[in-house]
Amino acid sequence: MTNLTNLRKDSGGFLLDPSDWCLPLAEMIAKEFDDELTKEHWVVIYYIRENFDLHQKKIQQLNEKDS
């Protein structure tokens, strides 16, 4: 599991290593904004994660072809 206290982020607060993302991290970020994640939030979060994973795999495949 990712150590939630030592995450590397850029100046905008985005994770430098996307593999650091996990469900507890989403909950921790929501708490930073004094918010609680609802079912609707999770639907959007899962949709975005699935698309990221899909496109990340395609990018990796293209990079492997170029190597």
NORMO-V810447 format. One record per backbone hydrogen bond with DSSP energy under -0.5 kcal/mol. CO is the residue of the C=O (numbers start at 1). NH is the residue of the N-H. Records with the same first field share a line. If there is no record, write none. Layout:
CO: NH, NH
This chain:
2: 4
3: 6
7: 9
8: 16, 17
10: 13
14: 10
16: 18
17: 20
18: 21
22: 26
23: 27
24: 28
25: 29
26: 30
27: 31
28: 32
29: 33
30: 33, 35
31: 34
38: 42
39: 43
40: 44
41: 45
42: 46
43: 47
44: 48
45: 49
46: 50
47: 51
48: 52
49: 53
50: 54
51: 55
52: 56
53: 57
54: 58
55: 59
56: 60
57: 61
58: 62
59: 63
60: 64
61: 65
62: 66
63: 67
